[in-house]
Amino acid sequence: MEQTQTFYNIEKIPPIPPEIIKAVNEKTLSLFLGAGVSRLVGCCGWRELAKRVLHRCLLTRSIHYTQHDRLIRDKNCKKIITICHDVLKQKGLEQEFYSELESAVKGKDDLLAKQNIYKELAGVPALHITTNVDQHFDSFFSPERITYKAEDLDAQRIDRYKLYHIHGSIADRNSLVFTVPQYIQRYSHPRFKEFLLRIFRENVILFLGYGMEEFELLDFLVPKFDPMKGKELKHFILLPYYRGEEDSVRLDSLYFNKLGVEIKGYEKDEHGYTQLYDVVKNWNREIMQTSTALLDEMKELEDAVDNL
């Protein structure tokens, strides 16, 4: 029996999966936004943040050069950030850690003005969830629709018109999830797990701005099959590749497919990682043209006026 061959294409603008259009129409699309999204507006990525807090430890003489050189070669960014936080805290310099963190998530005015990916994402009819702690997306939501405290992540009260910062917000240090103990505490909490599991079970997920180092949570949170409906539930991730790296897409798919996630690769030869902005902009336009989102929005407005 002849086996069907799977082709892994890399295009500047990959075609939008029909499952995403269907999810928009059914109000079951959720966007998960990672560090790669905030990097497009000038925030630091994980590696740069790790280097910055490590350098701050060196400047404050909280570590010596031998320790710095050993840690800088470590590829585990969360490990470096955790060690730096603890070292500075032990020295009574925890404020130095947060000062570096606040600086790392400020963004750049020119990038926010010319290619604000958050403006495009705000126009996508979806439940918006982010693991980023910066506030650049917040301006597209009214303050009462921004959730970042762990106790407010309630599986029984999920609001599709809210923005959920599931790793906290830079506006509240007590809400932040950056160090390994903070990750363990957050992801082992039954209420938090129930919140995420309901979203994964009942929604089609599109991951944007995530790298392999940020997916430890998927190993136990993303089921390949929907236990509530007994059928496979599709999730997707947009990942950047160079032209001709189709074999890399195939190999990465061996991992992501086990988690119920399908890769949509986009070509980064000309614009690098910023090509994600063009992909989101084009997908947003196509969603508006081919889905019932605009009609649904008009109907909601008419109903609101009738109920005045």
C-alpha positions in Angstrom: 0.0 0.0 0.0 1.5 3.4 -1.1 2.0 5.8 1.7 0.9 9.5 1.4 3.8 11.9 1.3 3.5 15.0 3.4 5.0 18.2 1.8 6.3 21.0 4.1 6.2 24.3 2.3 7.9 27.5 3.4 6.2 30.6 2.0 6.5 34.3 2.7 2.8 34.3 3.6 1.6 30.7 4.3 -2.1 30.0 3.5 -4.3 30.4 6.5 -5.7 27.1 7.7 -9.4 26.6 7.1 -9.7 25.4 10.6 -8.8 28.9 11.8 -11.5 30.6 9.7 -14.0 28.0 11.0 -12.9 28.7 14.6 -13.4 32.5 14.0 -16.9 31.8 12.8 -17.6 29.6 15.8 -15.9 31.9 18.3 -13.5 29.2 19.3 -10.1 30.7 18.2 -7.5 31.5 20.8 -4.2 33.3 20.2 -1.2 32.5 22.4 1.4 35.3 22.1 5.0 34.6 23.1 8.2 36.6 23.4 8.8 36.6 19.7 5.8 38.9 19.3 7.1 41.5 21.8 10.5 41.4 20.2 9.0 42.9 17.1 8.2 46.0 19.0 11.7 46.2 20.6 11.4 44.1 23.8 14.2 41.8 24.7 14.0 38.1 24.0 14.8 35.4 26.6 18.5 35.3 25.6 19.0 39.0 25.7 17.2 39.3 29.0 19.4 36.5 30.5 22.6 38.4 29.3 21.4 41.6 30.7 20.5 40.4 34.2 23.8 38.4 34.2 25.7 41.6 33.4 23.9 43.4 36.1 25.1 40.8 38.6 28.6 41.4 37.4 28.4 45.2 37.7 27.0 44.9 41.2 29.8 42.4 42.1 27.2 39.9 43.0 29.1 37.3 41.0 32.7 37.2 39.7 34.1 36.9 36.2 34.6 33.1 36.4 30.9 32.6 37.4 29.8 35.1 34.6 31.8 33.3 31.9 30.5 29.9 33.0 26.8 31.0 33.1 26.9 33.0 29.8 27.6 29.7 28.0 24.6 28.0 29.4 21.7 27.8 26.9 19.0 27.5 29.6 17.8 31.1 29.8 15.3 30.5 32.6 18.1 28.9 34.7 20.3 32.0 34.2 17.5 34.4 35.1 16.6 32.3 38.2 20.2 32.2 39.5 20.6 36.0 38.9 17.4 36.8 40.7 18.4 34.7 43.7 21.9 36.0 43.8 20.7 39.7 43.7 18.0 39.0 46.3 20.5 37.4 48.7 22.7 40.5 48.3 19.7 42.8 49.1 19.7 44.0 45.5 16.5 42.5 44.2 15.5 46.0 42.9 18.4 45.7 40.4 16.8 42.6 38.9 13.4 44.3 38.4 15.1 47.5 37.1 16.7 45.4 34.4 13.4 43.6 33.7 11.5 46.8 33.4 14.0 48.2 31.0 13.9 45.0 28.9 10.2 45.3 28.2 10.0 49.0 27.3 10.0 48.5 23.6 11.0 51.1 20.9 8.9 53.9 19.8 9.9 53.6 16.1 8.9 50.0 16.0 5.7 50.6 17.8 4.8 53.3 15.3 5.7 51.5 12.0 5.0 47.8 12.6 2.9 47.4 15.7 1.9 43.8 15.5 -0.3 44.2 18.5 -2.5 46.6 16.5 -3.0 43.8 13.9 -3.6 41.1 16.6 -6.2 43.3 18.3 -8.2 43.1 15.2 -8.3 39.3 15.1 -11.6 38.0 16.6 -10.2 35.7 19.2 -9.5 35.0 22.8 -6.1 36.7 23.4 -3.7 35.1 25.8 0.0 36.1 26.3 2.9 34.8 28.3 4.6 38.3 27.9 4.6 40.7 30.8 5.0 43.9 28.9 2.1 46.3 28.5 2.2 47.1 24.8 -0.9 45.1 24.0 -2.8 46.6 27.0 -3.6 49.9 25.2 -6.0 48.0 22.9 -8.1 46.9 25.9 -10.0 48.8 28.6 -8.3 48.4 32.0 -11.1 46.2 33.4 -10.6 43.8 30.5 -6.9 43.1 31.3 -6.3 40.1 33.6 -2.9 39.2 35.1 -3.5 38.0 38.6 -3.4 34.2 39.2 -6.6 34.3 41.2 -8.5 35.8 38.3 -7.7 33.0 35.9 -11.0 31.2 36.3 -12.0 28.4 34.0 -15.7 29.1 34.7 -15.5 32.8 33.8 -13.4 33.0 30.6 -14.2 36.2 28.8 -13.3 36.3 25.0 -13.1 40.1 25.2 -10.4 40.1 27.8 -6.6 40.0 27.5 -5.0 37.4 29.7 -1.4 37.8 30.9 -1.0 34.3 32.3 2.6 35.0 33.4 1.6 38.3 35.1 2.3 41.9 34.2 5.2 44.2 34.7 2.7 46.5 36.4 2.6 44.1 39.4 5.8 42.4 40.5 3.9 39.9 42.7 2.1 38.6 39.6 5.3 37.9 37.6 6.4 34.4 36.5 10.1 34.4 35.5 12.1 32.1 37.7 11.9 28.4 37.8 10.2 28.2 41.3 7.5 30.7 40.0 6.9 28.5 36.9 6.6 25.4 39.1 4.1 27.1 41.4 2.0 28.5 38.6 1.8 25.4 36.4 1.2 23.0 39.3 -1.7 25.1 40.7 -5.0 23.2 40.0 -7.0 26.4 39.3 -4.5 27.6 36.7 -4.3 24.1 35.0 -8.0 23.9 34.8 -8.1 27.4 33.2 -5.6 26.4 30.5 -7.0 22.9 29.9 -10.5 24.2 29.2 -9.1 26.6 26.6 -7.0 23.9 25.0 -10.0 21.5 24.9 -12.6 23.8 23.6 -10.6 26.1 21.3 -8.4 26.0 18.2 -5.1 27.6 19.3 -2.7 29.6 17.2 0.7 30.1 18.8 2.7 33.1 17.7 6.2 34.2 18.7 7.2 31.0 20.5 10.5 29.1 20.3 11.3 25.6 21.3 12.6 26.8 24.7 9.2 28.1 25.6 7.2 25.0 25.1 7.8 23.0 28.2 4.2 23.7 29.2 2.8 21.9 26.1 4.2 18.6 27.2 1.4 18.2 29.7 -1.1 20.9 28.8 -1.9 20.3 25.1 -3.7 17.1 24.4 -3.6 15.8 20.9 -7.1 14.5 21.2 -10.0 16.4 22.7 -11.2 14.2 25.6 -14.5 16.2 25.7 -15.5 15.5 22.1 -13.5 12.4 21.3 -11.9 13.8 18.2 -8.7 15.4 17.2 -8.4 19.1 17.9 -6.1 21.1 15.6 -3.7 23.7 17.0 -1.2 25.6 15.0 2.1 27.5 15.4 3.7 30.0 13.1 7.5 29.4 12.9 10.2 31.1 10.8 12.5 29.2 8.4 15.0 30.0 5.6 14.1 29.1 2.1 15.2 25.4 1.5 14.7 24.4 5.1 11.8 22.1 4.4 13.6 19.2 6.0 13.9 21.2 9.2 10.1 21.8 9.2 9.6 18.0 8.8 11.8 17.3 11.7 10.3 19.9 13.9 6.9 18.6 13.0 7.8 15.2 14.5 7.8 17.0 17.9 4.9 19.4 17.5 2.6 16.9 15.9 2.9 14.7 19.0 1.4 17.6 20.9 -1.5 18.1 18.5 0.2 21.2 16.9 0.7 21.7 13.2 3.5 23.9 12.0 2.9 26.7 9.5 6.3 27.8 8.4 7.0 31.3 7.0 10.0 32.4 5.0 12.4 34.8 6.8 15.1 35.2 4.1 14.3 38.9 3.4 12.9 40.3 6.6 14.0 37.9 9.3 11.7 37.4 12.2 9.8 40.6 11.4 8.1 38.7 8.5 5.7 37.5 11.3 4.2 41.0 11.1 3.3 40.7 7.4 1.9 37.2 8.0 -0.4 38.4 10.8 -1.4 41.4 8.8 -2.4 39.3 5.7 -4.1 36.7 7.8 -6.1 39.3 9.6 -7.2 40.8 6.3 -8.2 37.4 5.0 -10.1 36.6 8.2 -12.1 39.8 7.8 -12.9 39.0 4.2 -13.8 35.3 4.4 -15.3 34.8 7.9 -18.5 36.0 9.4 -16.7 38.1 11.9 -17.8 41.5 10.6 -21.4 40.4 10.2 -21.3 39.0 13.8 -19.9 42.3 15.1 -22.6 44.3 13.3 -25.3 42.1 14.7 -23.9 42.5 18.2 -23.9 46.3 17.8 -27.5 46.2 16.5 -28.6 44.1 19.5 -26.8 46.5 21.9 -28.6 49.5 20.3 -32.0 47.7 20.5 -31.5 46.9 24.1 -30.8 50.6 25.1 
